[in-house]
């Protein structure tokens, strides 16, 4: 039970830290074009949240290999009908 509580706290603090980093990156990228600043902001958000998610799952001892294989299989199953034309 304590592990789940700590993992939840880690996820919340990790999300808050990601938002803080995004704010700093957005401030630094504001001197570039608006499109570049927006793309940089989105990229940092996605990478930060992905890192927090994977670290949280690791704290909960979720086997990441099984998760990644399952995601790959799901991607193939979903994409197959889209490529049939």
PEFENBEL-V244127 format. One record per residue. N is the residue number from 1. RES is the residue in three letters. PHI is phi in radians with two decimals (none if undefined). PSI is psi in degrees with one decimal (* if undefined). Layout:
n: {N	N}
res: {RES	RES}
phi: {PHI	PHI}
psi: {PSI	PSI}
This chain:
n: {1	2	3	4	5	6	7	8	9	10	11	12	13	14	15	16	17	18	19	20	21	22	23	24	25	26	27	28	29	30	31	32	33	34	35	36	37	38	39	40	41	42	43	44	45	46	47	48	49	50	51	52	53	54	55	56	57	58	59	60	61	62	63	64	65	66	67	68	69	70	71	72	73	74	75	76	77	78	79	80	81	82	83	84	85}
res: {UNK	UNK	UNK	UNK	UNK	UNK	UNK	UNK	UNK	UNK	UNK	UNK	UNK	UNK	UNK	UNK	UNK	UNK	UNK	UNK	UNK	UNK	UNK	UNK	UNK	UNK	UNK	UNK	UNK	UNK	UNK	UNK	UNK	UNK	UNK	UNK	UNK	UNK	UNK	UNK	UNK	UNK	UNK	UNK	UNK	UNK	UNK	UNK	UNK	UNK	UNK	UNK	UNK	UNK	UNK	UNK	UNK	UNK	UNK	UNK	UNK	UNK	UNK	UNK	UNK	UNK	UNK	UNK	UNK	UNK	UNK	UNK	UNK	UNK	UNK	UNK	UNK	UNK	UNK	UNK	UNK	UNK	UNK	UNK	UNK}
phi: {none	-1.15	-1.08	-1.13	-1.13	-1.18	-1.14	-1.13	-1.10	-1.07	-1.11	-1.16	-1.19	-1.15	-1.15	-1.13	-1.16	-1.07	-1.09	-1.15	-1.14	-1.08	-1.08	-1.14	-1.17	-1.10	-1.14	-1.22	-1.48	-1.19	-1.46	-1.65	-1.21	-1.03	-1.17	-1.16	-1.11	-1.17	-1.13	-1.11	-1.09	-1.12	-1.09	-1.17	-1.08	-1.08	-1.14	-1.12	-1.17	-1.12	-1.09	-1.12	-1.09	-1.14	-1.16	-1.13	-1.10	-1.15	-1.08	-1.50	1.06	-1.42	-1.18	-1.19	-1.12	-1.12	-1.13	-1.20	-1.15	-1.10	-1.16	-1.15	-1.11	-1.08	-1.09	-1.16	-1.12	-1.26	-1.38	-1.02	-1.14	-1.27	-1.71	-1.38	-1.49}
psi: {-39.5	-36.7	-43.1	-39.4	-43.3	-37.6	-38.6	-44.3	-40.5	-43.7	-42.6	-46.3	-34.4	-39.6	-40.7	-40.2	-38.3	-44.4	-38.5	-41.1	-41.0	-39.5	-43.6	-41.1	-40.7	-39.5	-41.9	-34.8	-2.9	-14.6	-8.1	-169.4	153.7	-35.8	-41.3	-41.6	-41.8	-43.0	-40.2	-42.1	-45.9	-41.9	-43.6	-38.2	-49.6	-46.2	-40.1	-47.4	-35.9	-42.9	-43.6	-42.1	-48.0	-39.3	-39.3	-43.8	-36.3	-39.5	-32.9	5.4	34.3	126.8	109.2	-27.6	-43.3	-39.1	-43.0	-39.1	-41.7	-38.5	-39.1	-43.3	-42.5	-40.8	-39.8	-44.2	-41.8	-38.0	-23.3	-48.4	-27.1	-24.9	9.6	-8.4	*}
